[in-house]
Amino acid sequence: MRLGELLTEQLITFDVTASNKWEAIDALLDLLVRSGKVKAEQRKVLSDALVARENIASTGLEHGIAIPHASVDVLDEAVAVFAIARGGIPFQANDSMPAKLIILLLIPRKSIQKHIRTLTCIAKLLNFEEMRNALLNAATPADVLRIIKEEEEKSPA
């Protein structure tokens, strides 16, 4: 599944400010609940899954990217939220750079192959500096979604 298929303008935010990755994950989960993509009563289970995954190894990647993710039993379909944190949020990445592009991804456990393919597609998408810069310079959620979908159309799924 492609990121552009998971996101809507309501699931893209420029408003995340956090002093660490745990606060960032909480803020993104809150956005998923507010958007109606996940139920409030699912939030703790989702948070626990994300924390458990993050404790295995940081999902902070190089070049200011973080992809906190988990597979869970309580969802029937994949959900994602995308944050642009221009000030950066510490995510314990290998290159020690703060995360400015953060994609939180939750996939049903029964769809683990889809989970792996989706993570691969996101990593490929953000692999190029031009793409990362375009996203960081986007002015609105609509711009972010357009940039992502245009790039995804260039390569096969």
Backbone as CSV, one residue per row, in Angstrom:
resi,resn,N_x,N_y,N_z,CA_x,CA_y,CA_z,C_x,C_y,C_z
1,MET,0.846,-1.183,0.000,0.000,0.000,0.000,0.884,1.236,0.000
2,ARG,0.475,2.225,-0.736,1.237,3.464,-0.831,0.789,4.473,0.218
3,LEU,1.720,5.319,0.601,1.433,6.338,1.598,0.310,7.256,1.140
4,GLY,0.310,7.631,-0.136,-0.728,8.510,-0.669,-2.121,7.921,-0.577
5,GLU,-2.210,6.597,-0.504,-3.511,5.933,-0.354,-3.986,5.944,1.094
6,LEU,-3.056,6.045,2.021,-3.396,6.018,3.447,-3.720,7.396,4.010
7,LEU,-3.142,8.422,3.401,-3.275,9.764,3.953,-4.437,10.543,3.357
8,THR,-4.959,11.441,4.163,-5.870,12.487,3.716,-5.294,13.792,4.260
9,GLU,-5.814,14.897,3.828,-5.321,16.188,4.340,-5.463,16.271,5.854
10,GLN,-6.500,15.645,6.418,-6.730,15.691,7.859,-5.692,14.884,8.635
11,LEU,-4.965,14.022,7.935,-3.963,13.178,8.587,-2.539,13.683,8.357
12,ILE,-2.438,14.926,7.920,-1.145,15.568,7.704,-1.104,16.809,8.587
13,THR,-0.048,16.937,9.363,0.027,18.060,10.288,1.397,18.727,10.253
14,PHE,1.370,20.017,10.486,2.593,20.810,10.640,2.718,21.271,12.091
15,ASP,1.794,20.842,12.941,1.660,21.382,14.292,2.286,20.546,15.394
16,VAL,3.058,19.531,15.056,3.628,18.692,16.108,4.900,19.331,16.653
17,THR,4.838,19.634,17.927,6.037,20.076,18.631,6.187,19.128,19.814
18,ALA,7.362,18.579,19.948,7.597,17.614,21.019,9.076,17.684,21.388
19,SER,9.356,17.386,22.637,10.745,17.417,23.072,11.431,16.069,22.868
20,ASN,10.619,15.033,22.567,11.196,13.712,22.325,10.235,12.866,21.492
21,LYS,10.699,11.690,21.113,9.897,10.838,20.240,8.624,10.337,20.911
22,TRP,8.649,10.160,22.218,7.465,9.654,22.918,6.330,10.679,22.851
23,GLU,6.658,11.946,23.052,5.646,13.004,22.942,5.140,13.107,21.506
24,ALA,6.027,12.940,20.546,5.622,13.001,19.137,4.659,11.864,18.807
25,ILE,4.979,10.654,19.250,4.096,9.509,19.007,2.744,9.743,19.641
26,ASP,2.719,10.260,20.871,1.440,10.562,21.540,0.625,11.582,20.753
27,ALA,1.285,12.619,20.271,0.580,13.657,19.512,0.001,13.093,18.215
28,LEU,0.738,12.225,17.565,0.243,11.642,16.313,-0.897,10.660,16.567
29,LEU,-0.808,9.926,17.658,-1.942,9.057,18.028,-3.182,9.893,18.325
30,ASP,-2.997,11.011,19.004,-4.128,11.900,19.283,-4.785,12.357,17.986
31,LEU,-3.975,12.676,16.984,-4.521,13.096,15.694,-5.314,11.969,15.051
32,LEU,-4.828,10.740,15.147,-5.581,9.600,14.597,-6.928,9.430,15.292
33,VAL,-6.942,9.640,16.607,-8.204,9.537,17.349,-9.146,10.678,16.948
34,ARG,-8.632,11.913,16.918,-9.470,13.072,16.547,-10.044,12.932,15.143
35,SER,-9.273,12.325,14.259,-9.717,12.180,12.873,-10.761,11.080,12.720
36,GLY,-10.910,10.251,13.748,-11.859,9.147,13.675,-11.285,7.897,13.023
37,LYS,-10.002,7.908,12.678,-9.378,6.746,12.040,-9.170,5.599,13.027
38,VAL,-9.009,5.942,14.305,-8.951,4.921,15.351,-9.872,5.373,16.487
39,LYS,-10.369,4.398,17.226,-11.268,4.701,18.337,-10.462,5.062,19.578
40,ALA,-11.032,5.939,20.379,-10.356,6.376,21.605,-9.998,5.186,22.496
41,GLU,-10.865,4.198,22.540,-10.600,3.038,23.395,-9.476,2.145,22.842
42,GLN,-9.068,2.353,21.603,-7.951,1.599,21.023,-6.600,2.281,21.289
43,ARG,-6.642,3.516,21.715,-5.430,4.325,21.803,-4.348,3.681,22.668
44,LYS,-4.693,3.163,23.845,-3.693,2.583,24.738,-3.032,1.364,24.114
45,VAL,-3.798,0.498,23.492,-3.236,-0.691,22.846,-2.289,-0.279,21.725
46,LEU,-2.695,0.727,20.955,-1.857,1.209,19.858,-0.577,1.847,20.397
47,SER,-0.724,2.647,21.435,0.434,3.277,22.052,1.399,2.224,22.581
48,ASP,0.871,1.225,23.278,1.718,0.159,23.828,2.481,-0.564,22.717
49,ALA,1.821,-0.814,21.593,2.472,-1.502,20.467,3.585,-0.645,19.875
50,LEU,3.327,0.648,19.732,4.347,1.551,19.193,5.542,1.682,20.140
51,VAL,5.257,1.783,21.428,6.332,1.885,22.416,7.165,0.598,22.426
52,ALA,6.490,-0.549,22.385,7.204,-1.828,22.378,8.113,-1.919,21.151
53,ARG,7.597,-1.517,20.007,8.411,-1.551,18.777,9.585,-0.585,18.876
54,GLU,9.335,0.588,19.398,10.379,1.605,19.521,11.459,1.165,20.507
55,ASN,11.074,0.399,21.525,12.040,-0.090,22.500,12.942,-1.186,21.934
56,ILE,12.503,-1.849,20.875,13.341,-2.853,20.207,14.479,-2.150,19.480
57,ALA,14.115,-1.139,18.712,15.107,-0.330,17.986,14.414,0.948,17.556
58,SER,15.123,2.035,17.632,14.532,3.315,17.251,14.105,3.291,15.792
59,THR,12.969,3.914,15.526,12.485,4.025,14.147,12.922,5.351,13.530
60,GLY,13.836,6.027,14.204,14.455,7.217,13.635,15.465,6.781,12.587
61,LEU,15.267,7.234,11.365,16.162,6.892,10.266,17.094,8.066,10.004
62,GLU,17.923,7.947,9.014,18.811,9.046,8.646,18.055,10.127,7.891
63,HIS,18.702,11.258,7.719,18.194,12.372,6.913,16.925,13.019,7.477
64,GLY,16.732,12.944,8.804,15.596,13.616,9.413,14.264,12.913,9.222
65,ILE,14.299,11.598,9.098,13.078,10.811,8.887,12.871,9.887,10.072
66,ALA,11.619,9.740,10.488,11.249,8.744,11.496,9.963,8.081,11.038
67,ILE,9.915,6.763,11.211,8.709,6.019,10.835,8.306,5.109,11.994
68,PRO,7.761,5.693,13.058,7.261,4.830,14.138,6.124,3.964,13.586
69,HIS,6.203,2.665,13.842,5.226,1.754,13.256,5.046,0.522,14.144
70,ALA,3.923,-0.139,13.929,3.642,-1.381,14.648,2.540,-2.136,13.916
71,SER,2.550,-3.446,14.096,1.429,-4.257,13.626,0.591,-4.599,14.860
72,VAL,-0.717,-4.504,14.689,-1.630,-4.640,15.831,-2.829,-5.510,15.477
73,ASP,-3.457,-6.054,16.505,-4.635,-6.896,16.302,-5.942,-6.111,16.287
74,VAL,-5.946,-4.872,16.777,-7.203,-4.147,16.983,-7.683,-3.346,15.769
75,LEU,-6.907,-3.341,14.696,-7.322,-2.588,13.507,-7.648,-3.536,12.362
76,ASP,-8.624,-3.130,11.543,-8.990,-3.915,10.370,-8.312,-3.411,9.107
77,GLU,-7.844,-2.160,9.158,-7.155,-1.608,7.998,-5.995,-0.732,8.461
78,ALA,-5.041,-0.545,7.574,-3.866,0.257,7.888,-4.256,1.721,8.055
79,VAL,-3.557,2.398,8.949,-3.749,3.835,9.143,-2.382,4.494,9.244
80,ALA,-2.329,5.742,8.813,-1.076,6.496,8.884,-1.387,7.952,9.144
81,VAL,-0.415,8.625,9.720,-0.474,10.067,9.912,0.931,10.598,9.615
82,PHE,0.987,11.786,9.010,2.258,12.358,8.568,2.438,13.720,9.210
83,ALA,3.567,13.888,9.877,3.874,15.164,10.526,5.141,15.760,9.927
84,ILE,5.086,17.045,9.711,6.266,17.795,9.322,6.614,18.682,10.509
85,ALA,7.743,18.371,11.121,8.209,19.105,12.303,9.464,19.855,11.885
86,ARG,9.282,21.042,11.363,10.407,21.784,10.788,11.523,22.055,11.794
87,GLY,11.168,22.147,13.076,12.179,22.353,14.107,12.916,21.082,14.476
88,GLY,12.370,19.955,14.086,12.986,18.667,14.368,12.653,18.140,15.752
89,ILE,12.554,16.824,15.849,12.259,16.147,17.108,13.292,15.030,17.276
90,PRO,13.974,14.974,18.413,14.956,13.900,18.627,14.282,12.526,18.531
91,PHE,14.831,11.656,17.679,14.246,10.325,17.482,15.289,9.221,17.558
92,GLN,16.464,9.546,18.095,17.543,8.568,18.262,17.933,7.904,16.942
93,ALA,18.078,8.706,15.905,18.478,8.187,14.601,19.976,7.892,14.592
94,ASN,20.393,7.008,13.689,21.818,6.646,13.578,22.700,7.849,13.296
95,ASP,22.200,8.815,12.512,23.007,9.988,12.181,22.817,11.124,13.192
96,SER,22.045,10.878,14.247,21.778,11.833,15.330,21.005,13.070,14.892
97,MET,20.524,13.095,13.651,19.731,14.233,13.191,18.309,14.133,13.733
98,PRO,17.720,15.255,14.140,16.330,15.213,14.598,15.394,14.919,13.430
99,ALA,14.290,14.274,13.720,13.308,13.935,12.690,12.479,15.163,12.351
100,LYS,12.376,15.441,11.070,11.524,16.521,10.573,10.353,15.974,9.779
101,LEU,10.506,14.774,9.248,9.438,14.092,8.521,9.112,12.823,9.297
102,ILE,7.914,12.779,9.886,7.541,11.665,10.757,6.261,11.037,10.231
103,ILE,6.337,9.758,9.946,5.170,9.016,9.472,4.885,7.924,10.487
104,LEU,3.738,8.014,11.134,3.318,6.981,12.068,2.420,6.028,11.294
105,LEU,2.743,4.744,11.355,2.042,3.728,10.574,1.604,2.588,11.480
106,LEU,0.329,2.228,11.376,-0.214,1.082,12.116,-0.901,0.164,11.105
107,ILE,-0.536,-1.120,11.160,-1.047,-2.093,10.196,-1.637,-3.270,10.975
108,PRO,-2.760,-3.804,10.511,-3.294,-5.010,11.169,-2.267,-6.144,11.119
109,ARG,-2.128,-6.853,12.211,-1.150,-7.953,12.288,-1.392,-8.984,11.188
110,LYS,-2.634,-9.203,10.822,-2.946,-10.196,9.779,-2.422,-9.761,8.408
111,SER,-1.999,-8.524,8.289,-1.497,-7.994,7.018,-0.011,-7.684,7.091
112,ILE,0.758,-8.549,7.716,2.169,-8.258,7.966,2.952,-8.071,6.667
113,GLN,2.617,-8.813,5.613,3.309,-8.635,4.334,3.039,-7.239,3.783
114,LYS,1.809,-6.780,3.930,1.462,-5.419,3.491,2.246,-4.397,4.297
115,HIS,2.422,-4.682,5.572,3.185,-3.802,6.471,4.607,-3.628,5.940
116,ILE,5.232,-4.722,5.606,6.611,-4.671,5.115,6.681,-3.927,3.787
117,ARG,5.762,-4.208,2.872,5.752,-3.524,1.565,5.501,-2.029,1.738
118,THR,4.605,-1.664,2.640,4.301,-0.251,2.865,5.521,0.478,3.423
119,LEU,6.196,-0.128,4.394,7.411,0.478,4.944,8.472,0.654,3.861
120,THR,8.608,-0.333,3.004,9.577,-0.257,1.908,9.228,0.883,0.956
121,CYS,7.949,1.008,0.611,7.514,2.085,-0.286,7.778,3.458,0.331
122,ILE,7.522,3.601,1.621,7.755,4.882,2.295,9.250,5.204,2.305
123,ALA,10.075,4.214,2.618,11.518,4.439,2.646,12.036,4.851,1.268
124,LYS,11.546,4.189,0.218,11.953,4.553,-1.149,11.522,5.976,-1.475
125,LEU,10.315,6.306,-1.090,9.752,7.627,-1.369,10.606,8.730,-0.764
126,LEU,11.081,8.518,0.451,11.828,9.549,1.167,13.341,9.421,0.998
127,ASN,13.766,8.544,0.125,15.188,8.295,-0.078,15.906,9.464,-0.746
128,PHE,15.177,10.280,-1.490,15.812,11.337,-2.269,15.693,12.699,-1.590
129,GLU,16.812,13.396,-1.568,16.869,14.701,-0.918,15.862,15.679,-1.516
130,GLU,15.682,15.639,-2.831,14.728,16.549,-3.486,13.313,16.332,-2.951
131,MET,12.958,15.081,-2.750,11.625,14.753,-2.233,11.485,15.251,-0.797
132,ARG,12.488,14.997,0.018,12.437,15.455,1.413,12.327,16.972,1.473
133,ASN,13.097,17.662,0.646,13.045,19.123,0.630,11.693,19.631,0.157
134,ALA,11.129,18.991,-0.850,9.813,19.402,-1.346,8.774,19.284,-0.229
135,LEU,8.824,18.203,0.525,7.873,18.015,1.624,8.105,19.042,2.729
136,LEU,9.357,19.299,3.057,9.659,20.278,4.111,9.239,21.687,3.707
137,ASN,9.224,21.960,2.419,8.855,23.284,1.925,7.377,23.411,1.577
138,ALA,6.627,22.339,1.713,5.196,22.380,1.417,4.500,23.361,2.358
139,ALA,3.499,24.051,1.839,2.808,25.068,2.636,1.536,24.538,3.302
140,THR,0.920,23.522,2.707,-0.360,23.031,3.215,-0.398,21.501,3.162
141,PRO,-1.320,20.900,3.912,-1.503,19.453,3.797,-1.841,19.021,2.359
142,ALA,-2.598,19.836,1.650,-2.925,19.509,0.251,-1.652,19.439,-0.589
143,ASP,-0.717,20.352,-0.350,0.561,20.329,-1.068,1.328,19.045,-0.762
144,VAL,1.370,18.656,0.498,2.077,17.446,0.908,1.486,16.236,0.195
145,LEU,0.176,16.123,0.211,-0.495,14.983,-0.415,-0.233,14.957,-1.918
146,ARG,-0.271,16.106,-2.554,-0.007,16.190,-3.993,1.422,15.759,-4.309
147,ILE,2.380,16.231,-3.542,3.791,15.893,-3.748,3.992,14.378,-3.618
148,ILE,3.414,13.791,-2.589,3.541,12.346,-2.360,2.923,11.568,-3.512
149,LYS,1.707,11.910,-3.890,1.025,11.155,-4.948,1.728,11.297,-6.290
150,GLU,2.227,12.490,-6.591,2.949,12.671,-7.854,4.204,11.817,-7.889
151,GLU,4.922,11.752,-6.792,6.141,10.935,-6.746,5.805,9.449,-6.826
152,GLU,4.754,9.035,-6.146,4.373,7.623,-6.170,3.922,7.182,-7.561
153,GLU,3.338,8.072,-8.328,2.912,7.733,-9.687,4.083,7.469,-10.610
154,LYS,5.263,7.981,-10.269,6.443,7.810,-11.110,7.011,6.402,-11.050
155,SER,6.712,5.673,-9.962,7.294,4.337,-9.826,6.207,3.312,-9.564
156,PRO,6.437,2.082,-10.022,5.436,1.022,-9.793,5.324,0.693,-8.314
157,ALA,4.164,0.199,-7.952,3.912,-0.148,-6.527,4.756,-1.296,-6.081
